[in-house]
Amino acid sequence: MSEVLLVVTTLPDRATAERIAEALVTARVAACVNVLAACTSVYRWQGKIERAGEVPMLIKTTRDTYAKLEETLRSMHPYDVPEIVALPVTAGLPLYLDWVTQETKLNQG
């Protein structure tokens, strides 16, 4: 079984997040995407402190599929430098982890 990853990103609005989430699942680079409630992000950009409303997403994929997921997400993401952070899943329900692997399997190789 391939290592499962949890990928975190943020989008500027819900409609964009839902469009990208569906595209990632359709392309089989993600088994599941959670589009979360809007939040406020505070960050430094080009020397200034910024504050923006954003919609976080949690993307379930595998290490084998990550490169294709990142490529797809970058091509659709409206930000110049999007947050794309992958975290290894070190434990979880084996049946769920296997499901994630199976749902992303077509893009391996």
Beta strands, then each sheet from edge to edge (+ up, - down):
strand 1: 4-11
strand 2: 32-35
strand 3: 39-45
strand 4: 48-62
strand 5: 85-88
sheet 1: 2+ 4- 1+ 5-
sheet 2: 2+ 4- 3+
end
